[in-house]
């Protein structure tokens, strides 16, 4: 008996491999207009091995009992085959053992009954539990060996070939099933990574837009209110303030574009200048003491966003008349301090402070907040990636 083990090992691969599909993709098992019958019913291809059972009838005439038993066994097998491939339910152990039982029931006859045990080995390898699959495969092989040695020594070629091709087919299918399970797990993990990356990107854009637009719109509101107060007594100054509002709005458009590409160009020098303007427009005395921090763009970008959020909070919530901003670079870290003489009190971290803390944590930095009757003090620390880098 010559059976291509590789072909039988491919049994059921279509259904398993099709599980590796993206969420929302069309059902690959659904009929497609114009698709051939065989393509829609690919599992029928594996019935091609059944005629091997009847090969011996070409050179001998079976008795009526063998014919009857053979066709009853064939009908049982086809029913099991349909229950496996058409109902789209997980393969069950009883189905495997029933197919194996068909082979054993036909073993007293001289036909190639081991075809059914080979089918059983291929299906056993597809059981959902790998442990159960191995036990079932080993158990069936032992049963064939015992039955062959005890009762069918004169027909050793039938059961011996069944053992050989059953082992090859079963274990080849088992390895293929393992690969498919790993592929499914890999595809699932890939989808999870994509979902997490998408969530992280949405959170980043949300934080950046909050910090950018919160600060810019606060500045626009403050300058617009100032222009409204000046329009009656100093129209020229009011006009200058409204021009500043227009310029700030244009900058906001640019900042939104910057947020979308990742906030890589944020500059502390620029933000310090904007902080002076915003505090001055709000009537808050600004005292800025900062050294240059050239050469540390990553730390600058994070601290620039922290500075923007901190100043916005001073203008909106502190009720302060004075704000001190200090940037102290060293060979190992950059420290930004923002303190005001506002009313202070209990601090409830909103999305802005949470976003600031998240950015600093991502680069190994820290955020400390202290608020009491004397005012509020914010200290943001960004460690440098390499020790000993100079700061000019």
ChimeraX attribute file (.defattr): number of C-alpha atoms within 10 A of each C-alpha:
attribute: neighborCount
match mode: 1-to-1
recipient: residues
	/A:1	14
	/A:2	8
	/A:3	15
	/A:4	12
	/A:5	19
	/A:6	14
	/A:7	13
	/A:8	26
	/A:9	27
	/A:10	16
	/A:11	21
	/A:12	19
	/A:13	15
	/A:14	13
	/A:15	15
	/A:16	15
	/A:17	15
	/A:18	13
	/A:19	15
	/A:20	16
	/A:21	14
	/A:22	10
	/A:23	8
	/A:24	6
	/A:25	7
	/A:26	9
	/A:27	10
	/A:28	13
	/A:29	13
	/A:30	8
	/A:31	13
	/A:32	10
	/A:33	6
	/A:34	6
	/A:35	9
	/A:36	11
	/A:37	10
	/A:38	10
	/A:39	13
	/A:40	14
	/A:41	13
	/A:42	15
	/A:43	19
	/A:44	14
	/A:45	13
	/A:46	15
	/A:47	12
	/A:48	9
	/A:49	17
	/A:50	16
	/A:51	10
	/A:52	16
	/A:53	19
	/A:54	15
	/A:55	13
	/A:56	13
	/A:57	13
	/A:58	8
	/A:59	7
	/A:60	9
	/A:61	10
	/A:62	17
	/A:63	9
	/A:64	9
	/A:65	9
	/A:66	16
	/A:67	15
	/A:68	12
	/A:69	15
	/A:70	22
	/A:71	11
	/A:72	14
	/A:73	20
	/A:74	18
	/A:75	12
	/A:76	15
	/A:77	22
	/A:78	14
	/A:79	12
	/A:80	17
	/A:81	19
	/A:82	14
	/A:83	14
	/A:84	19
	/A:85	17
	/A:86	11
	/A:87	9
	/A:88	11
	/A:89	9
	/A:90	11
	/A:91	17
	/A:92	14
	/A:93	17
	/A:94	10
	/A:95	18
	/A:96	27
	/A:97	18
	/A:98	16
	/A:99	26
	/A:100	25
	/A:101	18
	/A:102	23
	/A:103	26
	/A:104	17
	/A:105	14
	/A:106	19
	/A:107	21
	/A:108	13
	/A:109	17
	/A:110	17
	/A:111	20
	/A:112	25
	/A:113	26
	/A:114	27
	/A:115	25
	/A:116	26
	/A:117	27
	/A:118	31
	/A:119	27
	/A:120	26
	/A:121	34
	/A:122	29
	/A:123	29
	/A:124	31
	/A:125	30
	/A:126	28
	/A:127	20
	/A:128	15
	/A:129	11
	/A:130	15
	/A:131	10
	/A:132	14
	/A:133	23
	/A:134	18
	/A:135	13
	/A:136	20
	/A:137	23
	/A:138	14
	/A:139	12
	/A:140	23
	/A:141	21
	/A:142	13
	/A:143	12
	/A:144	22
	/A:145	17
	/A:146	12
	/A:147	15
	/A:148	20
	/A:149	15
	/A:150	9
	/A:151	12
	/A:152	19
	/A:153	13
	/A:154	9
	/A:155	17
	/A:156	14
	/A:157	14
	/A:158	20
	/A:159	25
	/A:160	17
	/A:161	18
	/A:162	26
	/A:163	22
	/A:164	14
	/A:165	24
	/A:166	28
	/A:167	19
	/A:168	20
	/A:169	27
	/A:170	29
	/A:171	20
	/A:172	19
	/A:173	27
	/A:174	24
	/A:175	14
	/A:176	17
	/A:177	23
	/A:178	15
	/A:179	13
	/A:180	18
	/A:181	17
	/A:182	12
	/A:183	16
	/A:184	18
	/A:185	13
	/A:186	13
	/A:187	16
	/A:188	16
	/A:189	12
	/A:190	12
	/A:191	14
	/A:192	12
	/A:193	12
	/A:194	12
	/A:195	12
	/A:196	12
	/A:197	12
	/A:198	12
	/A:199	12
	/A:200	12
	/A:201	14
	/A:202	13
	/A:203	13
	/A:204	19
	/A:205	18
	/A:206	17
	/A:207	21
	/A:208	23
	/A:209	20
	/A:210	16
	/A:211	24
	/A:212	21
	/A:213	16
	/A:214	18
	/A:215	24
	/A:216	22
	/A:217	16
	/A:218	17
	/A:219	25
	/A:220	23
	/A:221	14
	/A:222	22
	/A:223	25
	/A:224	19
	/A:225	16
	/A:226	18
	/A:227	23
	/A:228	15
	/A:229	13
	/A:230	16
	/A:231	14
	/A:232	9
	/A:233	9
	/A:234	11
	/A:235	14
	/A:236	12
	/A:237	14
	/A:238	21
	/A:239	15
	/A:240	13
	/A:241	23
	/A:242	19
	/A:243	15
	/A:244	17
	/A:245	21
	/A:246	13
	/A:247	12
	/A:248	18
	/A:249	17
	/A:250	11
	/A:251	12
	/A:252	19
	/A:253	11
	/A:254	11
	/A:255	19
	/A:256	16
	/A:257	12
	/A:258	17
	/A:259	20
	/A:260	15
	/A:261	10
	/A:262	14
	/A:263	21
	/A:264	13
	/A:265	15
	/A:266	21
	/A:267	20
	/A:268	25
	/A:269	16
	/A:270	10
	/A:271	19
	/A:272	21
	/A:273	11
	/A:274	19
	/A:275	22
	/A:276	19
	/A:277	16
	/A:278	24
	/A:279	23
	/A:280	16
	/A:281	20
	/A:282	21
	/A:283	15
	/A:284	19
	/A:285	16
	/A:286	18
	/A:287	14
	/A:288	16
	/A:289	12
	/A:290	15
	/A:291	13
	/A:292	12
	/A:293	20
	/A:294	13
	/A:295	12
	/A:296	14
	/A:297	15
	/A:298	18
	/A:299	23
	/A:300	21
	/A:301	20
	/A:302	25
	/A:303	27
	/A:304	22
	/A:305	25
	/A:306	29
	/A:307	26
	/A:308	23
	/A:309	20
	/A:310	25
	/A:311	25
	/A:312	24
	/A:313	17
	/A:314	23
	/A:315	24
	/A:316	14
	/A:317	12
	/A:318	20
	/A:319	16
	/A:320	22
	/A:321	16
	/A:322	19
	/A:323	24
	/A:324	15
	/A:325	22
	/A:326	17
	/A:327	23
	/A:328	15
	/A:329	21
	/A:330	17
	/A:331	13
	/A:332	16
	/A:333	20
	/A:334	21
	/A:335	19
	/A:336	21
	/A:337	19
	/A:338	22
	/A:339	23
	/A:340	25
	/A:341	20
	/A:342	21
	/A:343	16
	/A:344	19
	/A:345	14
	/A:346	11
	/A:347	11
	/A:348	7
	/A:349	11
	/A:350	8
	/A:351	13
	/A:352	23
	/A:353	19
	/A:354	13
	/A:355	22
	/A:356	24
	/A:357	19
	/A:358	17
	/A:359	22
	/A:360	22
	/A:361	14
	/A:362	11
	/A:363	16
	/A:364	13
	/A:365	21
	/A:366	18
	/A:367	20
	/A:368	11
	/A:369	14
	/A:370	14
	/A:371	18
	/A:372	14
	/A:373	11
	/A:374	13
	/A:375	19
	/A:376	23
	/A:377	20
	/A:378	18
	/A:379	18
	/A:380	23
	/A:381	24
	/A:382	25
	/A:383	19
	/A:384	20
	/A:385	14
	/A:386	10
	/A:387	11
	/A:388	11
	/A:389	14
	/A:390	14
	/A:391	16
	/A:392	10
